[in-house]
């Protein structure tokens, strides 16, 4: 590679960094996309524990980025799982 090509490549990488900040709309869309993916994973059969854990962690991280409390993130995850929600037993 010539020096000019290297400089052009460096300039291009600075104009479009791979780790650029995302907008709130993009983060929110990804959050709900991961919730739907989690729902699909919950209905799969077989050993999907690793996928569930990874998706759960990604959802929690995006929830924190959005400023949601842990309780609200867990509530969203539980609403998108296949576990039955039983009423409180008093």
PEHU-V843482 format. One record per backbone hydrogen bond with DSSP energy under -0.5 kcal/mol. NH is the residue of the N-H (numbers start at 1). CO is the residue of the C=O. E is the energy in kcal/mol with one decimal. If there is no record, write none. Layout:
BEGIN
nh: [NH & NH]
co: [CO & CO]
e: [E & E]
END
This chain:
BEGIN
nh: [6 & 7 & 8 & 9 & 10 & 11 & 12 & 13 & 14 & 15 & 16 & 20 & 27 & 28 & 29 & 30 & 31 & 32 & 33 & 34 & 35 & 36 & 37 & 38 & 39 & 40 & 41 & 42 & 43 & 44 & 48 & 52 & 53 & 54 & 55 & 56 & 57 & 58 & 59 & 60 & 61 & 62 & 63 & 64 & 65 & 66 & 67 & 68 & 73 & 74 & 75 & 76 & 77 & 78 & 79 & 80 & 80 & 81 & 86 & 90]
co: [2 & 3 & 4 & 5 & 6 & 7 & 8 & 9 & 10 & 11 & 12 & 17 & 23 & 24 & 25 & 26 & 27 & 28 & 29 & 30 & 31 & 32 & 33 & 34 & 35 & 36 & 37 & 38 & 39 & 41 & 46 & 48 & 49 & 50 & 51 & 52 & 53 & 54 & 55 & 56 & 57 & 58 & 59 & 60 & 61 & 62 & 64 & 63 & 69 & 70 & 71 & 72 & 73 & 74 & 75 & 76 & 77 & 78 & 84 & 88]
e: [-2.0 & -2.2 & -2.4 & -2.3 & -2.3 & -2.6 & -2.3 & -2.1 & -1.6 & -1.7 & -1.5 & -1.0 & -2.2 & -2.9 & -2.4 & -2.3 & -2.3 & -2.1 & -2.1 & -2.5 & -1.8 & -1.9 & -2.0 & -2.6 & -1.9 & -1.9 & -2.3 & -2.2 & -1.0 & -1.4 & -1.2 & -2.5 & -2.6 & -2.4 & -2.5 & -2.6 & -2.4 & -2.1 & -2.5 & -2.3 & -2.3 & -2.4 & -2.4 & -2.2 & -2.0 & -2.1 & -0.9 & -2.8 & -2.1 & -2.8 & -2.0 & -2.2 & -2.4 & -2.7 & -1.9 & -1.0 & -0.6 & -1.1 & -0.8 & -0.7]
END
